[in-house]
Amino acid sequence: MSDFENKFVELKDTVISLLERNKAKMVRYEFDGYANGIPVYDTAYCPNCDHYFDLNYDEQTNFCPECGQRLKWKD
């Protein structure tokens, strides 16, 4: 492949990756205990890079601060 073709393929892959990251994906919730028999979900993770969110302290942002994945917090 020529240098131009290699750069085109690289650019195409980058654009596809960015488009995929812009599709909202549900965060992965995790619980570490129970309160009155009900699981307490106090942590969440980015579905793309596993960035940790402490739900007691961290803001529920629309995008992951690590990888830029658009996040969905509720169904």
Sequence and secondary structure as in RCSB ss.txt:
>XXXX:A:sequence
MSDFENKFVELKDTVISLLERNKAKMVRYEFDGYANGIPVYDTAYCPNCDHYFDLNYDEQTNFCPECGQRLKWKD
>XXXX:A:secstr
  HHHHHHHHHHHHHHHHHHHHS EE EEEEEEEETTEEEEEEEE TTT  EEETTTS   SB TTT  BEE   
